[in-house]
């Protein structure tokens, strides 16, 4: 039986992108519990690349990923508008100041500029931060790109292969999967998203405290329909965001409800809260709630991702805790993760990234 260099657990965006990068120099087994990759967080993303999303510590990963995403035509420019009321001005100033030295292009706008870009906006929304570089991401195409790239480099993908047992003997991991198969690898990479801490326990590693949080999104039919070129609109206090999609509106109350790992489902209260918040912002009439869904966004305690070898569990590495920014940072994160695991030198994409910010050792 072949001993792979790496067994990556989880074939969502994190696992698929990292496996593709690793496979350029190593043999990689990619294990996915579901019938197809990307069923959970990856398949339920609100699909935008936004420089400020995730906060200042995530900006380097986002900016480093931008050129790759643009070069491969995964981005469609939209712009983002962080809106504020008079009582939110101090929060708006604090928000903008927090990105002052990060390289983010962000501009203060007054009420007239907000009205020009957001038709029907209510009068109390008197200011905003404008982030022109924000773009939609073709998430499905990006995920398929990494799966295809990995396949071309020899990645062996196994679906319906949830990991149920991990044991390390003489420097080799013995992996039992739910389909009854047995695999071997020198290194386990934990890219299991909401299940990351459970995988760590299986491997005898100490859990980090990666917590899955449920987020709700609804698709609305409104009158008027949102303009196709309307920006992504976010509350500066983090209470909502919405954006147009094919003549409909995607809306989220930016909820973060602690949840068990699983197939997340939306709750009616979150849907109602989202609609009530939208009605505070614009004077549009809501004609129908056409779809609703929820996904799990998984965060480490300090809300930074976790990349690299576990300092206490030999042959066990982390690539998890990527919250809601895992899609937009995928190229740089996967490149950095592969360089850390392979011991390779940095390249132009990752040269400015501070790996210590994301190292598992910070939790020891």
Secondary structure, 3 states (H helix, E strand, C coil): CCEEEEEEECCCHHHHHHHHHHCCCCCEEEECCCCCCCCCCHHHCCCEECCCCCCHHHHHHHHHHHHHHHHCCCEEECCEEEEEEHHHHHHHHHHHHHCCCCCCCCEEEEHHHHHHHCCCECCCEEEEEEECCCEEECHHHHHHHHHHHHHHCCCEEECCCCEEEEEEECCEEEEEECCCCEEEEEEEEECCHHHHHHHHHHCCCCCCCCEEEEEEEEEEEEECCCCCCCCEEEECCCCCEEEEECCEEEEECCCCEECCCCCCCCCHHHHHHHHHHHHHHECCEEEEEEEEEEEEEEECCCCCCEEEECCCCCCEEEEECECCCCCCCHHHHHHHHHHHHHCCCCCCCCCCCCHHHHCHHHHC
